[in-house]
Amino acid sequence: MNFFANDCQRVFELMYLLPFTIDGPLLVIASTIYCVTYIGPWALIGALVMLLYYPYQVRVDLSLWSMSVREF
């Protein structure tokens, strides 16, 4: 019974989160085009900074995680 409940929960989470993974990149592209239309090329710099921030944040999170694991 418990394994069945876990599988059902994972399928529910997949169905709930899957549209976000599909629509997310499309929304970023559409909003960047919209901003370039109204703001100009400076919007591309802002979008580039936003996209380059994510790998940096992942690197910081991984280093903090590894430091917390070493403490235990």
WOBEL-V696020 format. One record per residue. PHI is phi as a letter, one per 40 degrees, with the letter a starting at -180 (* if undefined). BURIAL is I if it has 24 or more other ideal C-beta (glycine too) atoms within 12 Angstrom, else O. D_LAST is the distance of its C-alpha to the last C-alpha in whole Angstrom. Layout:
phi->(PHI;PHI)
burial->(BURIAL;BURIAL)
d_last->(D_LAST;D_LAST)
//
This chain:
phi->(*;c;c;c;c;c;c;c;c;c;c;c;c;c;c;c;c;d;c;c;c;c;c;d;c;c;c;c;c;c;c;c;c;c;c;c;c;c;c;h;c;c;c;c;c;c;c;c;c;c;c;c;c;c;c;c;c;c;c;c;c;c;c;c;c;c;c;c;c;c;c;c)
burial->(O;O;O;O;O;O;O;O;O;O;O;O;O;O;O;O;O;O;O;O;O;O;O;O;O;O;O;O;O;O;O;I;O;O;O;O;O;O;O;O;O;O;O;O;O;O;O;O;O;O;O;O;O;O;O;O;O;O;O;O;O;O;O;O;O;O;O;O;O;O;O;O)
d_last->(34;31;31;34;32;29;31;34;31;30;34;34;31;33;36;35;33;35;38;35;34;38;39;36;38;41;41;39;42;45;43;43;47;48;47;48;51;51;49;50;48;46;44;43;42;40;39;38;35;34;33;32;29;28;26;25;23;22;21;19;17;16;15;13;11;10;9;7;6;5;4;0)
//
